[in-house]
């Protein structure tokens, strides 16, 4: 009888823990919308050009294209600024690119991420992130991603799910001395660097 009670109690606790873990279902889903330098890219407006605050339904000369069918973002010489407030982060944070779900990025040409146009108040708990996903992130392509961050607490690439860098070059530079800076971070169970060239002068991956 006691054994049965213990078993039922264990099952009850396990079920309660699973139900209390927020966001697991969301982390497994593909991103259907991303925010890139304040512009919202989705099925209706998948195109973005450098310097624009809005995305477009059609654009001949574009620097970013989001294919919602495959949750793939193509970056073509994109120049991204960290402006967008990040949801679900522990402190105040902004990102140049935010995806709420799994995302694949294809690099074409040379794309850049900076936070030098962002003003931070003194003593403010603040984090800047180049690329942020609440799910898994996969990066491929023949191009490169250059990340140059200037704030005290910063991440170049931050995936809350698995992270796979399959091809393409990555150059991350943190220009603030004594900063808490991380070039590439994953909170998933799988972190793979299978190809590409990497330059990260201040901190390791």
HUGI-V910096 format. One record per helix or strand. SS is the DSSP state (a for helix, b for strand). FROM is the first residue (numbers start at 0). TO is the last residue. If there is no record, write none. Layout:
SS&FROM&TO ; SS&FROM&TO
This chain:
a&1&18 ; a&23&26 ; b&29&29 ; b&33&35 ; b&38&40 ; b&46&47 ; b&55&55 ; b&63&66 ; b&71&75 ; b&78&80 ; b&83&84 ; b&91&98 ; b&101&107 ; b&109&113 ; b&125&132 ; b&136&140 ; b&143&148 ; b&152&158 ; b&162&164 ; b&168&173 ; b&179&185 ; b&190&192 ; b&197&199
